[in-house]
Amino acid sequence: MRIATSQYQATMNISLQQNQERISYVNQQMSSRTRILLPSDDPVDTVRMSRLHREESAVGQYRDNIAALKIRLTKNESYLGSMVNDMMQGRDLLVWSSDGGNAPADLAAMVSPLTALRESLLYSANSIDQEGRFVFSGTQTGTAPIAYNAAAAVGSRYSYAGNTNDQTVVVGNGITQVANGNMSGIETMLNQLDMTLAALSAPGASANNPATRATLAANLDGFDKALDLISGKIAVLGGSQNILSTLDENHSNVSLSNQMALTDIGQLDYGLAATELSGYTSALEATYKAYAKIGNLSLFAAL
């Protein structure tokens, strides 16, 4: 049987090309440390890996949300803690001012620290984050939660301008966590403190005056209610942070499990890959040798 030169050259070229392609493919598998470079390599495991990658991406986003939310809640807790400290000081001053033995000058001396406390409470209630949004306005983050109207009568100058709606963040599959807060209720205590300052600033102010005593008693009661309100918010924040820590730990375990599964499914068997590479290399060398030997054959050499 005669084989045309062009036919044998084409056969040799196809063989050389196939072996070179397989060698290149195995080298890619070894350099990337994965056995699946194309879905056709293993369609079933490709689908499984795709699902694991999708879940891993979602878990990563949940963990990012949790990290950002924990920072936000920690800052909120810090603001509220500062307000509690101010309120405790203010309450002590109110108890002191309620003492009927104080002279008018003593009561007048309490005006300055109480004024500073009022401004500090107002500043904390209207706290702004790094992005310029008000922290305690509910979902109306562009509006200061505690509004002040200097033209209004004493006792009604402060009002709550935000809302009490929740802003939720997704921290798990079907799990959300409230990220914001509000200062609804604090305006009452600020108005009472405003009335107290007006009473103590009056010439000849006395705690024995029934009107002054009633104002101080109402303000003291307002401080207690505000303390309960803020302390309750701090407790909620603490509970939320504990939940977030638990969720983050659970997500971390799921992520570790996913990564181990991805490694088990897609990891390359280097021993098998090395054997395949050696086989294809030997086949390529043999093809080259055969090509060279056939190319040197001559009919005249056989005669």
Backbone bond lengths (Angstrom), bond angles and torsions (degrees), N, CA, C in turn:
res aa  C-N    CA-C-N  psi(-1)  N-CA   C-N-CA  omega(-1)  CA-C   N-CA-C  phi
1 M - - - 1.478 - - 1.526 108.90 -
2 R 1.282 115.07 133.01 1.451 119.63 -179.68 1.535 109.52 -97.19
3 I 1.318 116.29 139.72 1.472 122.07 177.34 1.518 107.77 -117.88
4 A 1.273 115.28 121.48 1.462 119.43 -179.19 1.536 109.57 -64.68
5 T 1.336 113.64 148.29 1.478 119.23 -179.04 1.531 110.98 -59.46
6 S 1.320 115.76 -41.81 1.462 119.15 -178.80 1.534 111.42 -64.30
7 Q 1.361 115.63 -35.90 1.473 118.99 -178.91 1.521 110.70 -68.33
8 Y 1.318 116.39 -44.09 1.465 118.01 -178.15 1.527 111.75 -69.37
9 Q 1.367 115.67 -34.57 1.473 118.40 176.91 1.541 111.13 -65.12
10 A 1.337 115.41 -39.48 1.474 118.51 178.80 1.520 111.17 -64.71
11 T 1.365 115.48 -40.39 1.471 119.44 179.28 1.519 110.87 -63.66
12 M 1.332 115.40 -41.88 1.467 119.68 179.80 1.536 110.83 -65.28
13 N 1.322 116.49 -42.17 1.471 119.57 -178.87 1.529 111.62 -63.49
14 I 1.336 115.49 -39.88 1.471 118.86 178.74 1.524 110.50 -63.81
15 S 1.336 115.73 -43.11 1.471 119.54 179.98 1.531 111.09 -63.18
16 L 1.343 115.89 -43.91 1.467 119.96 179.78 1.539 110.84 -63.43
17 Q 1.324 115.35 -42.81 1.463 119.20 -178.48 1.532 111.68 -64.86
18 Q 1.335 116.90 -42.19 1.469 120.45 -179.84 1.530 111.34 -62.92
19 N 1.344 115.30 -45.11 1.473 118.08 179.57 1.520 112.20 -64.75
20 Q 1.335 117.04 -39.42 1.474 119.60 178.67 1.524 111.08 -66.16
21 E 1.329 116.52 -38.18 1.462 119.31 178.61 1.524 111.18 -64.74
22 R 1.331 116.88 -42.61 1.465 119.90 179.59 1.534 111.12 -66.15
23 I 1.329 116.52 -39.28 1.475 119.54 177.59 1.527 110.02 -63.14
24 S 1.337 116.48 -43.91 1.465 120.07 178.88 1.531 110.89 -62.88
25 Y 1.336 116.92 -40.00 1.466 120.84 -178.46 1.524 111.36 -66.02
26 V 1.336 115.81 -44.23 1.472 119.01 178.98 1.526 110.36 -64.65
27 N 1.342 117.12 -37.84 1.472 119.85 176.77 1.525 111.07 -61.67
28 Q 1.341 116.86 -39.57 1.466 119.66 177.08 1.521 111.29 -63.94
29 Q 1.338 115.91 -41.00 1.469 119.21 178.38 1.525 110.57 -61.56
30 M 1.334 116.24 -42.35 1.466 119.89 -177.62 1.530 110.90 -69.61
31 S 1.333 117.55 -38.66 1.466 119.34 -178.94 1.528 111.63 -71.21
32 S 1.345 117.46 -32.83 1.471 120.56 179.45 1.528 112.30 -90.90
33 R 1.314 116.81 -7.35 1.472 122.93 178.77 1.527 112.29 60.92
34 T 1.303 117.50 27.53 1.459 120.36 177.46 1.522 109.38 -133.44
35 R 1.317 114.34 145.62 1.458 118.41 -177.31 1.515 112.34 -90.58
36 I 1.354 117.44 -14.20 1.462 121.06 -178.14 1.530 109.04 -110.81
37 L 1.326 115.13 102.57 1.461 119.44 175.91 1.517 110.94 -97.73
38 L 1.323 115.98 -27.94 1.465 121.47 179.00 1.524 108.78 -128.25
39 P 1.336 118.63 148.64 1.462 120.02 178.15 1.520 112.93 -55.09
40 S 1.333 116.87 -31.24 1.461 119.97 -178.72 1.524 112.02 -68.33
41 D 1.335 118.29 -17.32 1.463 120.06 178.43 1.525 110.82 -62.20
42 D 1.347 116.60 -39.43 1.464 121.20 178.81 1.536 107.40 -161.73
43 P 1.337 117.37 87.09 1.484 120.44 -174.66 1.523 113.50 -56.81
44 V 1.330 117.73 -40.26 1.469 120.39 -176.92 1.528 110.69 -65.83
45 D 1.318 116.66 -50.50 1.469 119.79 -179.63 1.524 111.63 -68.55
46 T 1.336 116.97 -27.01 1.470 119.20 176.07 1.519 110.46 -63.62
47 V 1.336 116.78 -41.82 1.470 120.69 177.68 1.525 110.49 -64.80
48 R 1.333 116.23 -42.42 1.470 119.33 179.63 1.525 110.75 -62.63
49 M 1.336 116.48 -42.30 1.470 119.38 179.62 1.523 111.30 -67.10
50 S 1.336 116.02 -36.09 1.464 119.24 178.03 1.530 110.57 -61.78
51 R 1.327 116.64 -42.24 1.473 120.22 178.57 1.525 110.93 -64.01
52 L 1.333 115.37 -42.27 1.473 119.03 -179.81 1.525 110.94 -65.45
53 H 1.349 116.83 -40.20 1.474 119.45 178.09 1.529 110.69 -63.59
54 R 1.356 116.72 -39.40 1.463 120.15 179.72 1.527 110.53 -64.68
55 E 1.326 115.99 -43.20 1.465 119.55 178.76 1.520 110.83 -66.41
56 E 1.323 116.02 -39.33 1.465 119.90 -179.97 1.530 110.83 -64.06
57 S 1.339 115.93 -38.39 1.465 119.67 177.74 1.532 110.72 -63.77
58 A 1.347 115.85 -43.20 1.469 119.48 179.24 1.524 111.01 -64.08
59 V 1.330 116.76 -43.15 1.466 120.88 179.50 1.532 110.36 -61.96
60 G 1.333 115.56 -40.63 1.466 119.07 178.18 1.523 111.86 -61.66
61 Q 1.347 116.04 -40.20 1.472 119.27 178.99 1.526 110.69 -67.86
62 Y 1.347 116.61 -39.68 1.467 119.36 177.49 1.534 110.17 -59.34
63 R 1.327 115.79 -43.37 1.470 119.59 -177.58 1.533 111.02 -67.52
64 D 1.346 116.09 -36.93 1.471 119.01 176.06 1.538 110.13 -63.62
65 N 1.339 115.81 -42.96 1.476 119.52 178.60 1.525 111.01 -61.75
66 I 1.335 115.75 -41.91 1.466 120.05 -180.00 1.528 110.78 -63.28
67 A 1.337 116.20 -43.29 1.473 119.49 -178.76 1.533 110.34 -62.27
68 A 1.351 116.00 -45.06 1.473 118.98 -179.99 1.527 110.86 -66.49
69 L 1.330 116.08 -39.03 1.465 119.89 -178.38 1.532 111.27 -68.15
70 K 1.324 117.10 -37.91 1.470 119.90 179.58 1.527 110.67 -63.87
71 I 1.330 116.01 -39.01 1.471 119.07 177.31 1.534 110.14 -62.43
72 R 1.336 114.58 -43.54 1.469 119.32 -179.26 1.521 111.98 -64.69
73 L 1.330 116.53 -43.34 1.462 119.70 -179.51 1.530 111.48 -67.83
74 T 1.329 115.66 -35.57 1.468 119.12 178.30 1.527 110.73 -63.49
75 K 1.347 115.85 -41.63 1.470 119.04 177.75 1.532 110.61 -64.69
76 N 1.342 115.69 -43.72 1.473 118.72 178.29 1.519 111.25 -59.13
77 E 1.316 115.47 -41.37 1.465 119.98 179.02 1.526 110.40 -62.84
78 S 1.330 115.74 -37.69 1.466 119.67 179.13 1.530 110.77 -64.84
79 Y 1.344 116.61 -42.88 1.472 119.79 178.31 1.535 110.51 -61.76
80 L 1.320 115.73 -45.02 1.464 119.45 -178.01 1.526 111.09 -67.26
81 G 1.323 116.47 -36.78 1.467 119.94 177.08 1.519 111.34 -62.55
82 S 1.325 115.61 -38.66 1.468 119.68 177.65 1.529 110.33 -64.14
83 M 1.339 116.27 -39.20 1.462 119.55 178.85 1.527 111.26 -65.99
84 V 1.320 116.95 -38.63 1.464 119.95 178.30 1.528 110.53 -61.66
85 N 1.339 115.79 -42.79 1.470 119.36 178.83 1.531 110.91 -61.24
86 D 1.343 115.10 -43.00 1.475 118.83 178.28 1.529 110.99 -62.46
87 M 1.317 115.38 -41.84 1.465 119.00 -178.48 1.527 112.01 -65.69
88 M 1.317 115.77 -37.37 1.464 119.02 178.80 1.526 110.15 -63.53
89 Q 1.346 116.13 -41.68 1.461 119.51 177.50 1.529 110.36 -65.15
90 G 1.320 115.51 -43.31 1.460 119.58 179.61 1.522 111.51 -62.78
91 R 1.308 116.18 -40.02 1.465 119.48 179.59 1.536 110.91 -63.51
92 D 1.346 115.47 -40.64 1.468 119.28 178.47 1.528 110.51 -61.51
93 L 1.334 116.10 -40.49 1.472 119.51 179.79 1.532 110.99 -66.96
94 L 1.314 116.39 -37.28 1.463 119.52 179.09 1.531 111.52 -67.08
95 V 1.334 114.99 -39.23 1.474 118.27 177.24 1.519 109.73 -63.55
96 W 1.315 115.13 -41.49 1.460 119.78 179.59 1.529 110.44 -64.89
97 S 1.318 116.65 -44.25 1.465 119.97 -177.93 1.530 112.29 -67.60
98 S 1.324 117.29 -20.76 1.475 120.40 179.81 1.521 112.12 -76.96
99 D 1.324 115.95 -8.46 1.464 120.07 178.54 1.533 109.11 -69.16
100 G 1.327 115.95 120.78 1.457 120.23 -177.89 1.516 113.73 -67.36
101 G 1.323 119.25 -12.09 1.457 122.03 179.53 1.512 113.65 -82.03
102 N 1.341 117.76 -7.01 1.466 120.04 179.77 1.521 110.77 -69.87
103 A 1.332 115.05 139.23 1.460 120.52 174.32 1.528 108.63 -81.37
104 P 1.318 116.95 159.18 1.478 119.20 177.24 1.524 112.82 -52.10
105 A 1.323 117.66 -35.81 1.469 120.38 179.57 1.533 110.84 -65.80
106 D 1.355 115.53 -35.36 1.480 118.67 178.40 1.526 110.26 -64.86
107 L 1.335 115.03 -43.52 1.473 118.30 179.88 1.532 110.54 -65.75
108 A 1.320 116.35 -38.05 1.465 119.78 179.76 1.524 110.83 -65.06
109 A 1.343 115.79 -32.42 1.468 119.36 -179.89 1.522 111.91 -69.09
110 M 1.349 116.21 -20.14 1.473 118.71 -179.24 1.533 112.27 -83.05
111 V 1.319 115.74 -10.41 1.470 119.16 -177.26 1.521 111.19 -64.44
112 S 1.328 116.19 -43.61 1.470 119.24 -176.55 1.537 112.70 -62.57
113 P 1.346 120.10 -51.01 1.471 118.72 179.57 1.529 112.78 -65.45
114 L 1.351 116.61 -35.00 1.469 118.08 178.31 1.528 111.30 -68.49
115 T 1.336 116.20 -34.93 1.465 119.30 176.48 1.532 110.50 -64.77
116 A 1.342 115.41 -42.39 1.474 119.41 178.13 1.529 110.68 -62.56
117 L 1.343 116.06 -38.97 1.465 119.58 178.98 1.532 110.88 -66.34
118 R 1.315 115.53 -39.94 1.475 118.61 178.82 1.525 110.61 -61.36
119 E 1.332 116.16 -44.38 1.465 119.56 -179.85 1.526 111.24 -67.01
120 S 1.328 115.80 -36.73 1.466 119.47 178.44 1.530 110.99 -65.93
121 L 1.341 116.00 -41.73 1.473 119.78 177.70 1.525 111.03 -63.93
122 L 1.332 115.69 -41.38 1.469 119.50 178.81 1.529 110.47 -63.87
123 Y 1.331 116.19 -41.49 1.474 120.44 -179.87 1.530 110.42 -63.56
124 S 1.332 117.34 -44.17 1.468 120.60 -179.72 1.527 111.25 -66.39
125 A 1.344 116.06 -40.46 1.475 119.13 179.52 1.517 111.43 -64.45
126 N 1.338 117.11 -32.06 1.466 121.34 179.90 1.531 111.50 -100.09
127 S 1.316 117.20 33.30 1.469 121.20 -178.73 1.527 110.93 -61.07
128 I 1.335 114.64 145.99 1.464 122.05 -179.16 1.516 108.23 -121.27
129 D 1.352 115.98 138.39 1.462 118.46 178.49 1.534 110.50 -84.82
130 Q 1.334 115.64 -175.68 1.469 120.67 -175.36 1.528 112.08 -65.02
131 E 1.318 117.32 -20.78 1.464 120.93 -179.20 1.524 112.00 -95.26
132 G 1.325 116.27 8.84 1.458 119.88 176.47 1.517 114.36 79.90
133 R 1.328 117.84 16.18 1.470 120.81 179.36 1.520 110.32 -100.79
134 F 1.328 115.57 143.13 1.465 119.60 179.07 1.531 109.17 -73.69
135 V 1.310 115.62 133.70 1.471 121.78 -171.51 1.520 112.60 -77.18
136 F 1.344 116.72 -35.44 1.474 120.19 -170.98 1.532 112.44 -114.61
137 S 1.322 116.73 38.94 1.472 120.68 179.36 1.519 112.34 -105.35
138 G 1.311 118.43 17.32 1.462 119.98 -173.55 1.514 108.48 69.76
139 T 1.326 116.79 -127.11 1.472 119.97 176.50 1.523 111.76 -97.23
140 Q 1.340 118.50 -2.86 1.466 121.13 176.41 1.526 109.20 -89.63
141 T 1.332 114.79 66.61 1.467 119.69 -171.99 1.523 113.32 -71.29
142 G 1.332 117.11 -9.45 1.460 119.43 178.00 1.520 112.65 -92.18
143 T 1.334 116.65 0.39 1.471 121.21 -178.27 1.527 110.21 -118.74
144 A 1.327 115.98 133.91 1.473 119.49 177.05 1.529 109.07 -63.05
145 P 1.326 118.37 128.32 1.470 119.87 -175.80 1.526 113.82 -62.99
146 I 1.322 117.56 -38.90 1.467 120.54 179.63 1.529 109.06 -106.12
147 A 1.313 114.96 112.28 1.470 119.98 178.95 1.530 109.38 -93.02
148 Y 1.332 115.58 148.45 1.464 120.76 -179.59 1.525 109.26 -125.56
149 N 1.310 115.39 127.79 1.464 121.53 178.95 1.520 108.48 -118.36
150 A 1.329 116.27 101.91 1.471 121.11 -176.50 1.522 112.07 -65.00
151 A 1.339 117.11 -24.19 1.465 120.08 -177.56 1.524 112.69 -81.17
152 A 1.324 117.07 -12.94 1.468 119.98 -177.71 1.529 109.88 -76.86
153 A 1.322 115.68 164.22 1.469 120.52 179.36 1.522 110.15 -70.51
154 V 1.351 114.11 152.45 1.465 119.06 177.05 1.529 109.38 -58.49
155 G 1.339 115.31 130.53 1.455 119.75 -178.38 1.515 112.88 103.61
156 S 1.345 115.73 -5.58 1.476 119.21 178.74 1.526 111.38 -142.30
157 R 1.320 115.82 19.32 1.462 119.37 -177.24 1.536 112.52 -77.70
158 Y 1.319 116.41 -25.73 1.466 119.89 -177.09 1.530 109.92 -103.72
159 S 1.318 115.71 138.73 1.471 120.60 178.52 1.529 108.92 -146.60
160 Y 1.327 115.15 155.35 1.460 119.62 179.09 1.524 108.96 -88.67
161 A 1.336 117.14 123.57 1.470 121.54 -174.79 1.521 112.92 -109.10
162 G 1.344 117.06 -2.82 1.459 118.74 179.50 1.515 111.02 -91.68
163 N 1.328 117.56 -158.40 1.463 121.07 173.23 1.531 108.48 -131.84
164 T 1.314 115.92 -178.80 1.477 119.68 -177.97 1.534 111.21 -113.64
165 N 1.327 115.87 21.35 1.470 119.48 179.60 1.527 110.61 -73.78
166 D 1.333 114.75 150.49 1.464 120.41 179.90 1.525 111.02 -92.45
167 Q 1.322 115.04 143.89 1.467 121.82 172.30 1.528 106.38 -111.39
168 T 1.330 116.35 112.28 1.464 119.62 -172.62 1.527 111.64 -101.81
169 V 1.312 114.25 153.02 1.470 122.29 178.35 1.530 107.75 -125.95
170 V 1.327 116.69 135.58 1.461 121.06 179.12 1.526 108.97 -77.19
171 V 1.319 115.74 121.00 1.474 120.24 -178.34 1.528 111.91 -121.20
172 G 1.317 116.68 6.48 1.459 120.67 179.08 1.513 109.27 -175.40
173 N 1.315 116.29 174.68 1.456 120.77 179.81 1.534 109.41 -67.04
174 G 1.335 116.51 101.79 1.461 121.19 -177.98 1.509 113.82 79.06
175 I 1.322 117.61 12.20 1.470 121.85 -178.87 1.524 109.48 -116.81
176 T 1.327 116.08 128.33 1.462 120.65 176.89 1.524 109.58 -124.53
177 Q 1.310 115.07 159.93 1.462 120.60 179.74 1.521 108.58 -136.30
178 V 1.318 116.59 137.99 1.471 120.75 179.36 1.530 109.20 -70.97
179 A 1.333 114.95 131.83 1.463 119.32 -175.95 1.519 113.39 -109.14
180 N 1.324 117.51 -12.05 1.466 118.32 -174.20 1.535 110.53 -113.28
181 G 1.314 114.78 -174.42 1.462 120.38 178.70 1.517 108.92 -152.59
182 N 1.315 116.21 177.61 1.462 119.15 177.73 1.525 109.08 -146.01
183 M 1.322 114.35 162.86 1.472 121.08 -177.64 1.519 111.28 -115.57
184 S 1.322 116.75 24.85 1.459 119.81 179.48 1.529 109.77 -62.12
185 G 1.300 117.10 125.31 1.467 122.06 179.76 1.515 112.52 112.59
186 I 1.341 116.64 -25.30 1.462 119.97 -179.07 1.525 111.27 -71.07
187 E 1.338 116.38 -26.93 1.465 119.38 -178.04 1.544 111.41 -62.16
188 T 1.326 116.13 -30.66 1.469 119.53 179.02 1.527 110.62 -63.50
189 M 1.324 115.84 -46.53 1.465 120.24 179.46 1.528 111.76 -64.01
190 L 1.357 116.53 -38.27 1.473 119.98 179.07 1.535 110.57 -65.80
191 N 1.317 117.23 -39.45 1.468 119.95 177.91 1.529 111.00 -65.45
192 Q 1.334 115.75 -39.58 1.465 119.16 177.68 1.528 110.68 -65.69
193 L 1.326 116.23 -38.80 1.463 119.71 178.17 1.531 110.39 -66.07
194 D 1.325 115.73 -36.20 1.462 119.96 176.52 1.532 110.50 -60.85
195 M 1.334 116.34 -42.19 1.467 120.50 178.86 1.521 110.94 -67.06
196 T 1.320 116.13 -36.93 1.462 119.84 178.09 1.522 110.97 -62.89
197 L 1.338 115.76 -44.13 1.468 119.91 179.71 1.530 110.65 -62.42
198 A 1.326 115.70 -38.70 1.471 118.42 178.55 1.526 110.87 -65.60
199 A 1.330 116.40 -38.75 1.464 120.29 -179.70 1.517 111.57 -68.60
200 L 1.332 116.47 -42.76 1.470 119.88 -178.47 1.526 112.01 -71.68
201 S 1.340 116.06 -25.29 1.481 119.82 -179.07 1.515 112.41 -81.25
202 A 1.316 116.80 -12.40 1.471 119.63 -177.64 1.528 109.92 -67.26
203 P 1.303 117.74 141.01 1.476 120.09 178.19 1.530 111.57 -58.63
204 G 1.332 116.34 133.55 1.457 120.97 179.13 1.508 114.01 70.10
205 A 1.357 117.32 24.85 1.465 120.70 -178.69 1.521 110.62 -58.85
206 S 1.329 115.29 140.04 1.468 119.63 -179.78 1.521 108.94 -140.89
207 A 1.327 114.63 138.25 1.473 119.36 178.49 1.512 111.33 -70.46
208 N 1.352 116.05 -14.57 1.464 119.63 179.36 1.525 111.74 -82.11
209 N 1.332 115.56 -12.19 1.461 119.27 176.56 1.527 108.50 -67.42
210 P 1.346 118.52 125.37 1.477 119.96 -176.69 1.530 112.92 -55.66
211 A 1.334 117.28 -39.60 1.464 119.71 -178.49 1.535 110.48 -67.24
212 T 1.343 115.82 -44.30 1.468 119.65 178.86 1.521 110.81 -64.17
213 R 1.330 115.60 -42.91 1.462 119.46 -179.69 1.535 110.70 -62.99
214 A 1.328 116.65 -39.30 1.468 119.79 178.63 1.529 110.72 -65.32
215 T 1.345 114.54 -39.27 1.477 118.10 178.40 1.521 110.84 -63.70
216 L 1.354 115.94 -44.67 1.470 119.63 179.97 1.533 111.16 -64.44
217 A 1.322 115.90 -40.64 1.471 119.41 -179.48 1.528 111.06 -64.89
218 A 1.344 115.79 -41.25 1.461 119.46 179.23 1.522 110.49 -65.25
219 N 1.349 115.68 -40.08 1.463 119.29 -179.59 1.531 110.88 -67.83
220 L 1.349 115.13 -37.99 1.466 118.80 177.84 1.533 110.50 -62.96
221 D 1.316 115.76 -41.65 1.464 120.01 176.57 1.535 110.66 -64.51
222 G 1.345 115.23 -38.16 1.474 118.98 177.81 1.510 112.34 -64.59
223 F 1.342 116.63 -38.70 1.476 119.96 177.03 1.521 110.00 -62.77
224 D 1.341 116.80 -42.33 1.473 119.40 -179.66 1.529 111.14 -62.59
225 K 1.330 116.06 -42.46 1.473 119.08 178.89 1.527 111.35 -65.82
226 A 1.333 115.40 -40.68 1.469 118.96 179.01 1.529 110.86 -65.42
227 L 1.343 115.46 -38.78 1.471 118.72 177.56 1.529 110.85 -62.18
228 D 1.333 115.91 -42.67 1.472 119.19 177.56 1.528 110.65 -62.31
229 L 1.336 115.28 -40.51 1.468 119.77 -178.88 1.531 111.05 -63.47
230 I 1.328 116.16 -50.30 1.469 120.07 -177.22 1.532 110.85 -69.47
231 S 1.328 116.64 -39.53 1.473 119.00 178.56 1.527 110.46 -62.12
232 G 1.338 116.08 -38.13 1.463 119.54 176.92 1.515 111.70 -62.83
233 K 1.329 116.77 -40.05 1.470 120.31 178.39 1.525 110.64 -64.85
234 I 1.340 116.45 -39.97 1.469 119.81 178.74 1.531 110.47 -63.22
235 A 1.338 115.58 -40.18 1.471 119.13 179.09 1.527 110.78 -63.56
236 V 1.337 116.33 -40.20 1.473 119.91 177.79 1.526 110.48 -63.60
237 L 1.343 116.00 -41.99 1.467 119.38 179.40 1.526 110.80 -62.92
238 G 1.333 116.00 -41.71 1.464 119.24 178.50 1.526 111.69 -61.56
239 G 1.346 115.20 -43.52 1.463 118.91 178.19 1.525 111.66 -63.49
240 S 1.323 116.48 -39.91 1.470 120.40 179.58 1.523 110.76 -63.38
241 Q 1.328 116.25 -40.83 1.465 118.96 -179.81 1.521 111.37 -67.30
242 N 1.316 117.65 -34.70 1.472 119.72 176.28 1.526 110.44 -65.68
243 I 1.339 116.09 -41.54 1.471 119.58 177.99 1.525 110.41 -62.54
244 L 1.336 116.13 -42.61 1.464 119.88 -179.58 1.526 111.31 -63.72
245 S 1.326 116.87 -38.82 1.472 119.83 178.70 1.527 110.55 -63.67
246 T 1.335 116.00 -41.55 1.462 119.85 178.94 1.529 111.09 -65.09
247 L 1.348 115.63 -43.31 1.464 119.28 178.78 1.519 111.25 -63.53
248 D 1.326 116.01 -41.15 1.467 119.58 -179.56 1.527 110.61 -62.85
249 E 1.306 116.39 -39.86 1.469 119.92 178.38 1.535 110.69 -65.64
250 N 1.324 116.00 -40.51 1.468 119.38 177.15 1.527 111.12 -63.21
251 H 1.350 115.81 -43.60 1.468 119.64 178.49 1.528 110.52 -62.62
252 S 1.329 115.90 -37.73 1.465 119.39 179.19 1.529 110.81 -62.47
253 N 1.327 116.77 -41.01 1.465 120.10 178.74 1.527 111.12 -66.59
254 V 1.336 116.00 -40.30 1.472 119.64 177.84 1.524 110.11 -63.85
255 S 1.327 116.22 -42.05 1.462 120.26 179.98 1.527 111.13 -62.75
256 L 1.327 116.45 -42.24 1.465 119.94 178.35 1.522 110.66 -62.79
257 S 1.336 116.25 -41.18 1.462 120.31 178.46 1.523 111.10 -63.85
258 N 1.339 116.53 -41.19 1.466 120.12 178.40 1.524 111.59 -63.10
259 Q 1.325 115.91 -43.50 1.466 119.63 -178.05 1.527 110.97 -65.63
260 M 1.324 116.41 -37.40 1.468 119.46 177.53 1.530 110.20 -66.36
261 A 1.340 116.76 -40.32 1.464 120.42 178.98 1.520 110.71 -65.17
262 L 1.342 116.19 -41.58 1.469 119.80 178.54 1.522 111.21 -62.64
263 T 1.320 115.72 -38.62 1.465 119.35 178.50 1.520 110.85 -66.67
264 D 1.330 116.37 -44.15 1.474 120.04 -179.09 1.524 111.26 -62.90
265 I 1.326 115.86 -40.65 1.471 119.18 -175.63 1.527 111.65 -76.52
266 G 1.317 116.06 -44.85 1.467 118.60 -172.48 1.503 115.45 -98.51
267 Q 1.326 117.73 -2.76 1.463 119.42 -176.25 1.519 110.93 -67.55
268 L 1.313 116.34 138.28 1.464 122.22 -179.72 1.526 110.64 -82.50
269 D 1.324 115.29 136.39 1.467 121.06 173.14 1.520 107.03 -82.99
270 Y 1.319 116.34 101.01 1.469 119.97 -173.76 1.534 112.11 -64.78
271 G 1.301 117.64 -32.53 1.473 119.66 178.50 1.515 110.96 -63.70
272 L 1.336 115.54 -46.27 1.463 120.06 178.88 1.523 110.83 -66.42
273 A 1.325 116.79 -40.14 1.463 120.36 -179.83 1.529 110.61 -65.04
274 A 1.324 116.97 -39.70 1.468 120.41 179.68 1.526 110.25 -65.50
275 T 1.326 116.78 -38.42 1.472 120.01 178.38 1.531 110.53 -64.99
276 E 1.344 115.90 -42.99 1.471 119.40 178.57 1.529 110.75 -63.51
277 L 1.323 115.88 -41.76 1.463 120.09 -179.13 1.524 110.35 -63.09
278 S 1.333 116.24 -42.24 1.464 120.02 178.92 1.529 110.81 -63.55
279 G 1.326 117.90 -40.85 1.460 121.87 179.98 1.517 112.08 -64.26
280 Y 1.345 115.66 -45.68 1.468 118.69 -179.99 1.524 111.12 -66.63
281 T 1.334 116.97 -35.70 1.463 120.43 178.82 1.523 110.34 -65.55
282 S 1.335 116.29 -43.24 1.474 120.27 178.75 1.523 110.17 -63.63
283 A 1.315 117.09 -42.22 1.464 120.48 179.43 1.514 110.78 -63.12
284 L 1.339 116.20 -38.75 1.466 120.03 179.76 1.536 110.24 -65.65
285 E 1.337 115.37 -43.67 1.468 118.81 179.42 1.525 110.67 -63.94
286 A 1.348 117.12 -41.44 1.465 120.72 179.70 1.525 111.13 -63.35
287 T 1.324 115.99 -38.24 1.466 119.92 179.37 1.522 110.63 -65.44
288 Y 1.340 115.49 -40.31 1.463 119.12 178.18 1.532 110.77 -62.33
289 K 1.335 115.38 -43.74 1.474 119.63 -178.28 1.535 110.81 -65.10
290 A 1.344 115.69 -43.76 1.458 119.68 179.54 1.529 110.44 -63.19
291 Y 1.344 115.06 -40.16 1.467 119.66 -179.56 1.532 110.21 -62.42
292 A 1.346 114.97 -42.33 1.458 118.87 -178.46 1.523 111.03 -68.82
293 K 1.362 116.72 -39.85 1.462 119.10 -177.46 1.519 110.96 -69.76
294 I 1.298 118.49 -43.45 1.469 121.19 179.08 1.518 110.39 -64.68
295 G 1.329 115.75 -34.29 1.463 118.55 -179.78 1.510 112.73 -67.44
296 N 1.326 116.97 -23.94 1.475 120.77 -179.67 1.523 113.07 -90.60
297 L 1.355 118.31 -7.29 1.476 120.31 -179.48 1.532 110.24 -68.75
298 S 1.376 115.66 143.32 1.474 121.43 179.91 1.523 109.51 -142.67
299 L 1.324 116.50 138.24 1.480 121.11 178.43 1.518 111.24 -60.05
300 F 1.314 115.85 -34.67 1.474 119.23 -178.88 1.523 110.82 -68.79
301 A 1.319 117.72 -28.97 1.469 120.21 178.74 1.516 110.93 -70.09
302 A 1.351 117.96 -24.78 1.457 121.08 -178.91 1.534 111.94 -85.41
303 L 1.346 119.30 -17.19 1.477 121.75 -178.52 1.518 111.35 -79.69
